[in-house]
Amino acid sequence: MTTVEIKNMLKSYNTICGEIHHLNQEILELSEVAASHRELSAITYSDMPRGNQISDPTYEKAQKIIDLYTQQVEKIESKIELLFAKKNYVEALLSKLPDIETEIIRLRYFKKYRWEMISNVVSYSRRQCINIHDKILEDLAE
């Protein structure tokens, strides 16, 4: 991976986390709707005996809706898996770094701090922070 690709991945970390959260919420909503459709059934007005087949049109339509929601949930879950893979990759990269380097990366990319703010937090000069940052990106690119 190049330094530019790593930089872009670090920049997108917050977006990835937000998207994971949003997709999880969407799955919950779809699950609630599917659960409400499972409870639907038409009122049977006849006391006549029926065969073993289900001929309730409301039930059949509800089942189709449930199937559509299930397919949608599966698509969303596959998206979430890809996003978690990216998120875990970034976290694995950061776990290899010393604490001060991890802090500089977190402040720069996850909290969107400017170099002056980062230098105040880590008690290094602005130039040192930038040099450490550049070194981190080069090391991660290897």
C-alpha positions as CSV (number, residue, x, y, z in Angstrom):
1,M,0.0,0.0,0.0
2,T,1.2,3.5,-0.7
3,T,1.3,6.4,1.7
4,V,-1.6,8.1,-0.1
5,E,-3.8,5.0,0.2
6,I,-3.0,4.7,3.9
7,K,-3.7,8.4,4.4
8,N,-7.1,8.0,2.6
9,M,-8.0,5.0,4.7
10,L,-7.1,6.8,7.9
11,K,-9.2,9.8,6.7
12,S,-12.2,7.5,6.0
13,Y,-12.1,5.8,9.4
14,N,-14.8,8.0,11.0
15,T,-17.0,7.7,8.0
16,I,-16.6,3.9,8.1
17,C,-17.6,3.9,11.8
18,G,-20.6,6.1,11.1
19,E,-21.7,4.0,8.2
20,I,-21.5,0.8,10.3
21,H,-23.7,2.5,12.9
22,H,-26.2,3.7,10.3
23,L,-26.5,0.3,8.6
24,N,-27.0,-1.4,12.0
25,Q,-29.9,1.0,12.6
26,E,-31.3,0.2,9.2
27,I,-31.2,-3.5,10.0
28,L,-33.0,-3.0,13.3
29,E,-35.7,-1.0,11.5
30,L,-36.1,-3.7,8.8
31,S,-36.3,-6.4,11.5
32,E,-39.1,-4.5,13.2
33,V,-41.1,-4.1,10.0
34,A,-40.6,-7.8,9.2
35,A,-41.7,-8.8,12.7
36,S,-44.8,-6.7,12.3
37,H,-45.7,-8.4,9.0
38,R,-45.2,-11.9,10.5
39,E,-48.2,-11.2,12.8
40,L,-50.5,-10.5,9.9
41,S,-53.1,-13.0,8.9
42,A,-56.5,-12.6,7.3
43,I,-59.7,-13.4,9.2
44,T,-61.3,-16.7,8.1
45,Y,-65.1,-16.4,7.9
46,S,-65.8,-20.0,6.9
47,D,-66.0,-22.9,9.2
48,M,-65.6,-25.3,6.3
49,P,-62.6,-27.6,6.6
50,R,-59.6,-26.8,4.4
51,G,-56.8,-28.8,3.0
52,N,-53.2,-28.6,4.2
53,Q,-52.3,-25.8,1.9
54,I,-52.1,-22.2,3.0
55,S,-54.4,-20.2,0.8
56,D,-54.5,-17.0,2.8
57,P,-53.6,-14.2,0.3
58,T,-52.7,-11.7,3.1
59,Y,-50.3,-14.2,4.6
60,E,-48.7,-14.9,1.2
61,K,-48.2,-11.1,0.6
62,A,-46.8,-10.7,4.1
63,Q,-44.4,-13.6,3.5
64,K,-43.2,-12.0,0.2
65,I,-42.6,-8.7,2.1
66,I,-40.7,-10.6,4.8
67,D,-38.6,-12.3,2.1
68,L,-37.8,-8.9,0.5
69,Y,-36.7,-7.5,3.9
70,T,-34.6,-10.6,4.6
71,Q,-32.8,-10.1,1.3
72,Q,-32.3,-6.5,2.1
73,V,-30.9,-7.3,5.5
74,E,-28.5,-9.8,3.9
75,K,-27.2,-7.1,1.5
76,I,-26.7,-4.7,4.4
77,E,-24.9,-7.4,6.4
78,S,-22.5,-8.0,3.6
79,K,-21.7,-4.2,3.4
80,I,-21.2,-4.2,7.1
81,E,-18.7,-7.1,6.9
82,L,-16.7,-5.1,4.3
83,L,-16.7,-2.0,6.4
84,F,-15.7,-4.0,9.5
85,A,-12.8,-5.4,7.5
86,K,-11.6,-1.9,6.7
87,K,-12.1,-0.7,10.2
88,N,-10.2,-3.7,11.7
89,Y,-7.4,-3.2,9.2
90,V,-6.9,0.4,10.3
91,E,-7.0,-0.6,14.0
92,A,-4.5,-3.4,13.4
93,L,-2.1,-0.9,11.8
94,L,-2.5,1.4,14.7
95,S,-2.0,-1.3,17.2
96,K,1.6,-1.9,15.9
97,L,2.5,1.7,16.6
98,P,4.0,3.2,19.8
99,D,1.6,5.1,22.0
100,I,2.8,8.6,20.9
101,E,2.5,7.8,17.2
102,T,-0.9,6.3,17.7
103,E,-2.0,9.4,19.5
104,I,-0.7,11.7,16.7
105,I,-2.6,9.6,14.1
106,R,-5.8,9.6,16.2
107,L,-5.7,13.3,16.8
108,R,-4.9,14.1,13.1
109,Y,-7.3,11.8,11.3
110,F,-10.0,10.7,13.8
111,K,-10.4,14.0,15.7
112,K,-9.4,16.2,12.8
113,Y,-7.0,18.3,15.0
114,R,-4.7,20.8,13.4
115,W,-1.0,20.5,13.8
116,E,-0.8,23.2,16.4
117,M,-3.4,21.5,18.6
118,I,-1.7,18.1,18.2
119,S,1.7,19.6,19.2
120,N,0.0,21.1,22.4
121,V,-1.5,17.7,23.3
122,V,1.6,15.6,22.8
123,S,4.1,18.3,23.9
124,Y,6.2,18.2,20.8
125,S,6.9,20.9,18.3
126,R,4.7,21.3,15.3
127,R,7.6,20.3,13.0
128,Q,8.3,17.2,15.1
129,C,4.7,16.1,14.9
130,I,4.7,16.5,11.1
131,N,8.0,14.5,10.9
132,I,6.7,11.8,13.1
133,H,3.5,11.7,11.0
134,D,5.4,11.4,7.8
135,K,7.6,8.6,9.2
136,I,4.5,6.7,10.4
137,L,2.9,6.8,7.0
138,E,6.2,5.6,5.3
139,D,6.5,2.8,7.9
140,L,2.9,1.7,7.4
141,A,3.3,1.8,3.6
142,E,6.1,-0.9,3.8
